[in-house]
Amino acid sequence: MSGSVHQSAEQLAHALAEARRGRDEGGVPIGAALVVDGEVIAVGRNRRVQQNSAIRHGETDCLEQAGRLPASVYARATMVTTLSPCDMCTGAILLYKIPRVVIGENRTFYGGEDLLRARGVDVVVLDDAECIELMTDFIAREPGLWNEDIGEQ
Amino acid sequence: MSGSVHQSAEQLAHALAEARRGRDEGGVPIGAALVVDGEVIAVGRNRRVQQNSAIRHGETDCLEQAGRLPASVYARATMVTTLSPCDMCTGAILLYKIPRVVIGENRTFYGGEDLLRARGVDVVVLDDAECIELMTDFIAREPGLWNEDIGEQ
């Protein structure tokens, strides 16, 4: 697992492709990828709309797609996500002791990064222009859906 | 919504029934119920085994069964769970700003109670003998499955 910004940006492309797929399905455009030993072993995207789901955020959907894994695999994993992880996804990362998180952007939403760092997780924020644009457009277009997704009125 | 210990124990019965159902299915015996305005609107149970799921813990399964809800409903809800919530389930409770959590027991596993309290959630621990017995038996019988469920080696 490399910590270079170049490799992180390459990994982000997989999560971003999922986010765009979610947008094209009429969903919340947030995607994620789980990378282990340099390989993408699963991708996922927010499926609130597509599956009428309250728990399928980008990261949790990605973990579900990855399937049941032993702790030894999570211990070598990086969670890549287009957006700063919400409290639930932060908790999922902590539950499985995933040591590294790559975040596309945290301007449109600031999630549990401080808690992740406090618990020893290596957090990298790429401040990616395409991730910012995707969320900015979505929030302007669907404020009600976005508020529902983050538990706001 | 009443905060009385008597009503909390009644609410726990719904979560406990789900935990027993999970045990009878060969699963991790943890159950949950979401109570709004005194009514149980959804129940759930850990489905790691039953659905090969990495994200269906008792509380998250319960939130999924409850469906997509506006923040105003979560704001009046109590999450009832047979076991102290793990980091992921703690995060799900925080995401949806559920103001009260009733926990059957926290002797066999101590989850995110401190974080919940620090974030203003009212946490009640019932120290229920049946919940303790259910988990003690399960952990003795299936240590590997239990460790997988909490992300331990």
Contacts between the chains, C-beta under 8 A, distances in Angstrom:
chain1	res1	chain2	res2	distance
A	48	B	68	6.6
A	52	B	67	6.4
A	52	B	68	5.9
A	53	B	64	6.3
A	53	B	68	7.6
A	54	B	63	4.9
A	54	B	64	5.7
A	54	B	66	6.7
A	54	B	67	6.5
A	54	B	68	5.6
A	54	B	69	7.0
A	54	B	96	7.8
A	55	B	55	6.4
A	55	B	60	4.9
A	55	B	63	5.6
A	55	B	64	4.9
A	55	B	92	6.8
A	60	B	55	4.9
A	60	B	60	7.8
A	60	B	88	7.8
A	63	B	54	4.9
A	63	B	55	5.6
A	64	B	53	6.3
A	64	B	54	5.7
A	64	B	55	4.9
A	66	B	54	6.7
A	67	B	52	6.3
A	67	B	54	6.5
A	68	B	48	6.6
A	68	B	52	5.8
A	68	B	53	7.6
A	68	B	54	5.6
A	68	B	148	6.5
A	69	B	54	7.0
A	70	B	148	6.5
A	70	B	153	7.7
A	71	B	147	7.1
A	71	B	148	7.4
A	71	B	151	5.3
A	71	B	152	5.7
A	71	B	153	4.8
A	72	B	153	6.6
A	74	B	151	6.3
A	86	B	91	7.5
A	86	B	95	5.2
A	87	B	91	4.2
A	87	B	92	7.5
A	87	B	94	4.0
A	87	B	95	4.3
A	88	B	60	7.9
A	88	B	88	6.7
A	88	B	91	4.3
A	88	B	92	4.3
A	88	B	94	7.6
A	88	B	95	4.4
A	89	B	91	7.1
A	90	B	91	5.4
A	91	B	86	7.5
A	91	B	87	4.2
A	91	B	88	4.3
A	91	B	89	7.0
A	91	B	90	5.4
A	91	B	91	2.4
A	91	B	92	6.8
A	91	B	94	7.7
A	91	B	112	7.2
A	92	B	55	6.8
A	92	B	87	7.5
A	92	B	88	4.3
A	92	B	91	6.8
A	94	B	87	4.0
A	94	B	88	7.6
A	94	B	91	7.7
A	95	B	86	5.2
A	95	B	87	4.4
A	95	B	88	4.3
A	95	B	150	7.1
A	95	B	151	5.1
A	96	B	54	7.8
A	96	B	151	4.4
A	97	B	151	5.3
A	112	B	91	7.2
A	115	B	115	7.8
A	147	B	71	7.1
A	148	B	68	6.5
A	148	B	70	6.5
A	148	B	71	7.4
A	150	B	95	7.1
A	151	B	71	5.4
A	151	B	74	6.3
A	151	B	95	5.0
A	151	B	96	4.4
A	151	B	97	5.3
A	152	B	71	5.7
A	153	B	70	7.6
A	153	B	71	4.8
A	153	B	72	6.6
